[in-house]
Amino acid sequence: AVVSTQSTGSRDQAAHMMALRENIAPALKAVGFNYKYDVSLPIRDMYSVVEKTRERIADISGSFAVGYGHVGDNNLHLNLISPQFSTEVISLIEPYIYEEVSRLKGSISAEHGMGLKKANYLKYAKDEGMIEMMR
């Protein structure tokens, strides 16, 4: 379930909210290594992905997951943080996160698109015929 939403009643409130939102990424970067995933999901499933991801990395000391985004376009910024880069963390979340988003009928390429990082996971977004056409 989505934990909370917020709307604004003035330009000042909107500016304050955007400042808070824009400071999330730098704050997380200060804590440790960030693994960032930009996906879109049905609203009812947004936070369940964060919770399931937390469960997957629970045994890795110092690691945690947070999610934030914009409900208006179903966009979730899923951030996992560990003390330093870890192939163990990667193995627990990739391709899991793409499989889970696909299973929930979301998109693995939301606001920031596919990019090179997700190229190997295109099969979770498009069928083989579509991928072949793009080649």
N, C-alpha and C positions, 0 to 999 in steps of 0.2 A: 504494500500500500504506500501511496505517497504520504510522507510524514507531515509535511506542511507546505502550504502555498502562501504567497504574499502578493498583494496588489498595492498600488500606491494611490494616494489621493492628491498629490501635488508634485510639481517638478522637483522640489527639494527632496521629497521622499524618494522619488524615482532616482535622482542622482546619488543619494545615499545608498540605496539598494544596489545600484550598479557598481558603486565603489566597493561595497562588500563582496559582490560577486567577482569582480575583477581581482580582488586580493586573495581569493581562495587558492589559485594555482601557485602564486609566489609563496604563500604560507606553507603549502604542502611541500614545495620544493625545498624549503628550509629544513624540513623534518627528515627527509631521506630521498632515496631514488624513487622517481615516479614512473608508473606504467599507466599510460592514458588511453582510454577507449572512448570514442565518440560514437554513440549508437542511438537509434530511435526505437521506441517500444510502445505498445499500447499502454496507456496511462496506468491501467490496473496492474501491469507487470513491472513498472519502472523500478520500484524499490526492491522487489523480490530478487532482482538480478544483483543488486548491491548486497543484500543479505546472503544470498547463496555464494557469492564471491567471497564474502567474509568467512563463511564456513570453510571454503576450499583452502584459504591461506591461514587459517586459525593456528596451525601448528608451527608456523614460521615466526620465530621470536621477533618482536618489534614491527611486524607487518600489520597493516590495516587497510580497509577500503572505505571510500566515501563516494557518494553520488550527489550530483546536483545538476540542474539543467533548466529547461524551459518547457513547461507543461503544454503551452500553446502549440508547439510543433513536435511534441513527444520526444524531445531530445534529452538524452541522459549523458552527462560527462561522468564516466566511471573512472575513478583514480584509485590505484593501489599503490601503497607506499611501503617500502622496505628499507632497512638501514643502509643497504647498498645494493647495487645491481645483483640479481640472483637468477641463474638459469633454472633453479628449482621453482622460483615464483613463476617464471615464464612457462615452464612445463605444466604448472597447475592451472594457468589461466588461458593459454593458447593451445589448441583452438577452442577450449571450453566456452569462452565468452562468445565467440562467433556462432558456435553450435547452439547455445542457449538463446541467443537473440534470434537466430533463424527459426528455431523451434517455436518461439513465441510470436512468430510472424512480424518481427521487427526488421530493421535494416542495420547492417554493420557499417554502412557509410551514411552517416547523418550529416550534420552541419559542415564537417570538414572534408567530406568525400572519401574516396578510397585511398588514394596516395600509394606510394611504393610499399609502405609497411604492410598494407592489407592485400597486396596483389596475390599472394599465395592462398588467400582465403576467399577469393572472389566466388568460389563455388557455393558459399553460404549466402550469396546475394543474388546470383544469376544462375539460370540453368545452363547446361553444357552447350546447347544450341546458341544461346545468346553470347556466351563467352567466345565461341568459335567465330561468330559474326564480328565481334569486336577485334579479333586478331586480324 
